């Protein structure tokens, strides 16, 4: 799975949606920081390896701005 800006994921336990807003490269790709915005407007970050192994991809959009207005993120789907 390739993590990209504009993707909508569901968190594993709460099933809350998050959107990838930025990817911060590190020396080892698996430890890149993936920055998210939550449905509550908070910003969080996880390592790429954690995203790939634990989060569920539900939708992809061209930009994070499109993703945060999407039905998947807003709980309409």
Residue pairs with C-beta under 8 A, 6 or more apart in sequence:
1 52
1 57
3 20
3 23
3 32
3 34
3 48
3 51
3 52
4 20
4 23
4 60
5 20
5 21
5 22
5 23
5 63
5 64
6 19
6 20
6 60
6 61
6 62
6 63
6 64
6 66
6 67
7 19
7 20
7 57
7 59
7 60
7 61
7 67
8 17
8 18
8 19
8 57
8 58
8 59
8 60
8 61
8 67
8 70
8 72
8 73
9 17
9 18
9 19
9 20
9 36
9 51
9 55
9 56
9 57
9 58
10 16
10 17
10 18
10 55
10 56
10 58
11 17
11 18
11 55
12 54
12 55
12 56
16 38
16 39
17 38
17 39
17 58
17 72
17 73
17 75
18 36
18 37
18 38
18 39
18 44
18 55
19 36
19 37
19 64
19 67
19 68
19 73
20 34
20 35
20 36
20 64
20 67
21 35
21 36
21 37
21 43
21 64
22 34
22 35
22 64
23 32
23 33
23 34
23 35
23 48
24 32
24 33
24 34
24 35
24 45
25 32
26 32
26 33
29 48
30 47
30 48
30 49
31 47
31 48
31 49
32 47
32 48
33 45
33 46
33 47
33 48
34 45
34 46
34 47
34 48
34 51
35 43
35 44
35 45
36 43
36 44
36 45
36 46
37 43
37 44
37 64
37 68
38 44
39 73
39 74
39 75
46 55
58 72
59 67
59 70
59 72
59 73
60 67
61 67
61 70
67 73
71 77
